[in-house]
Amino acid sequence: MNAINFLVCGVGGQGTVVASDILSNVGLASGYEVKKSDVLGLAQRGGSVISHIRWSNQAVHAPMVGLGEIDYMLAFERLEAVRRLPYMKPEGTVIVNAQEIHPIAVTTGQMAYPSPSQILATLQANVAHVYEVNALATALTFGSSRTVNTVLLGAISHFFPASASIWEEAISQVIRPKLLELNIKAFHAGRALMEGDSQ
Amino acid sequence: MQRKIVSGNEALALGALRAGVKVVAGYPGTPSSEAVAFLLAKKPEGVHVEWSANEKVALEIAAGAAWAGQRSLTTMKMSGLNVAYDSLISIAYSGVNGGMVVYVADDPGVSAGMAEQDSRGFALMADLPMLEPATPAETYRLSQAAFELSQRTGSPVFLRLVTAVAHSHAALEVEEDPPPPPELPILLERDIQRYTKAGAAICMAQHRDLIARLEKAEEVIGEMGLNQLTLAQEAGGLGIIACGATAVYLEEGFERLAKLGVSPESLSVLRLSSVHPLPRQEVARLFAHCSALLVLEELEPLVERELIVEARRLGYAGRIVGKLDGPFSRIGEYGLREVVEGVAAAVGLSLPKDLLRGLAAEGQAAARPITVCAGCPHRGTYLALNRAIRLLKFKKDEVMVTGDIGCTILGMNPPFHTVWNEVSMGASLGIAQGYLAAGLKTPVIATIGDSTFFHAGLPALINAVQHQAPLTLIILDNGWTAMTGMQVNPGTAEAFQREGWQRLDLAALVPAMGVQQFFQVDPYDLKTTTETMVQAIALPGVKVILARRECSIQSKRRGLRFRRVRVLEEKCTLCKLCITTTGCPALSIGEKAVVIDPAVCVGCSLCAQVCPAKAIEKEEIG
């Protein structure tokens, strides 16, 4: 089966589920069979959150993907990218947001948060394609950290032939009308972040 | 029909609507909550939908409606089924008139922190049929089939989903707005023989009826073709029984197995949708065709045991591979790897060691314990309780603080480390009374949330009052059933109750239960909350403190901010005490001073109240 397997990971409250909903809708609009699964745990309380999304030209059976099977990881937070590394195919692609959300063991000084260069080195040592984007900084230029998810979707959209209008339509199916314009702008800003990179 | 992406829970709800359900009652519990939540948001015409006070009440409402000849659905997580089970056993004996479906969600792999209970065991014990889908599409189909099965047999029918199905999403054809349920006459049947348990003769006659209904169910399930048997062309190969969610991993596994030299055509497969009763005809055909059997089922080896019994009965001598004899664990959920390894073990194939094991990457990352949100009122309550214990000159490990289910249990985590234990809904009160009865002389404190208190705390508090158990109960009242996604409960503010409903105010209810020492505090006010706790804990008799402040997720959604809070950079000594004491996610360490993220902060000002340098300024709004 030629499925494209995505893993969206981050910290509860960052908007990963909305991003995974949009990613599913883009798959559907692109003509794929789609399955998605949110492993929420206790999502809103600052825990680790992941979603699996699968697009395929054939029937998709399992909603979740095993270790070593992910093609694209969209990591909303640096440490979460490292945590979910075992899911990646070595030839896969990681897009990691340069944001850090410190677990309480770190803020209370019991543990150190790895440096950005350490994290990048770990990712690069294991996965062929690693891209770091500063989605939070981009989102804040629109005045709201709430658009980090659509900025990151813009970044990952760079890797797929689906037109921007397909993504916009998928975003409009999920985002409230009041916030839609802001999120479409954020999406394009995220898409522009990757334009300098070749695939 | 419309093609759209729906979750397993939504598919179940939409299937029930299509089957003409008229009454839906449940209690929130991960991973089942979205079924009722979806229907409440949808407001389908002619359908009564409610969150009930607990699962037992919800199940009784569904049963009453089904006795009255209407179709009904009740929903709960596995823990809730334990609560409802007393009534269910009795209702099973009586049977139902309208179709009644009991949706129970199990959680193998524990995504939401509870026992890995296998609720299929309840179907066996209650002699009730149980159906189990593998995908959202199958959930939509089986949700409708369950109503038909219930109607045709007169038996309540279980529909069991595991997290991987309830929370998975797929594109499928659904009827989004089926017509309202048909107008059926309300049955009023006075039949003591059927609807009471008055005496041995009545009960044993009902037991006979119950068993007869289950036998009928096996027949009807066969007629409806709910289980799919595919026999390999050649006899003598391996037969696989795939239960519920495992079927999708088997489908995926075929491709892997082919690469490893196991031809999928050589395998016979029974996709089992009816967990109970076991379709014995199909099983007999598998026995006749296969030299060995492999059972794919998460958690307990229930089907495996039943197969062994059938094998003994029919004289089948082939090996039955599963958990009792085979590689599978009773712990955790299955995935592609488990399925491929199981088939390999059954056909004697050795696998490459690293197959499906993932990157040997340094996946270690600091754990991210869940914590209370920015502005959560529970933060104030637990900070105050820790202070009160200290002020009363006790050490933390001398004072028993029992915990309960819901967001309040986060008091067990850093930075609070306040709560000692977690059992089940309402258990904080009973366990606390047990410690007192055991002879503990230091203070005993029970903590519970508002919804949990309504659900199962009331009888336990009544017990404490009657026996004058000298405990201190803290009700952390945030006005919502928060942990499961903000459901309305009996104590939720009037403005959020539906028109015509009545809110129950804990501040009136608790004193009316005979609690003579009742206190109410605002957990955003650390000083007063602490002082009240010191005072209450030192008193004799039953003391109840109502710590009341709305859940900050909800108040924030409505745009409420309480105060402006700001760090005075020149005063901040970077001692980090605000962070280490409160653990608030809005706080982080900046270059010169602590930084408050304005997008996260709701202005509870607890950080300002713990800052020893008075470096955090608060300004009242309006």
Interface residues (C-beta under 8 A of the other chain):
Chain A: M1 V11 G12 G13 D21 S24 N25 L28 E33 V34 K35 K36 S37 D38 V39 L40 G41 L42 Q44 R45 G46 G47 S48 A59 V60 H61 A62 P63 M64 G66 L67 G68 E69 L79 E80 V82 R83 R84 L85 P86 Y87 M88 P90 I101 H102 P103 I104 A105 V106 T107 T108 G109 M111 Y113 T122 A125 N126 V127 S144 S145 R146
Chain B: I5 T30 S111 A112 G113 T135 A164 V165 H167 S168 H169 A170 A171 V248 Y249 E251 E252 E255 G335 L336 R337 L356 R357 G358 L359 A360 A361 E362 G363 Q364 A365 A366 A367 R368 P369 I370 T371 V372 C373 C407 L410 N413 P414 P415 M483 I553 K576 I579 T580 G583 P585 L587 S588 I589 D597 A599
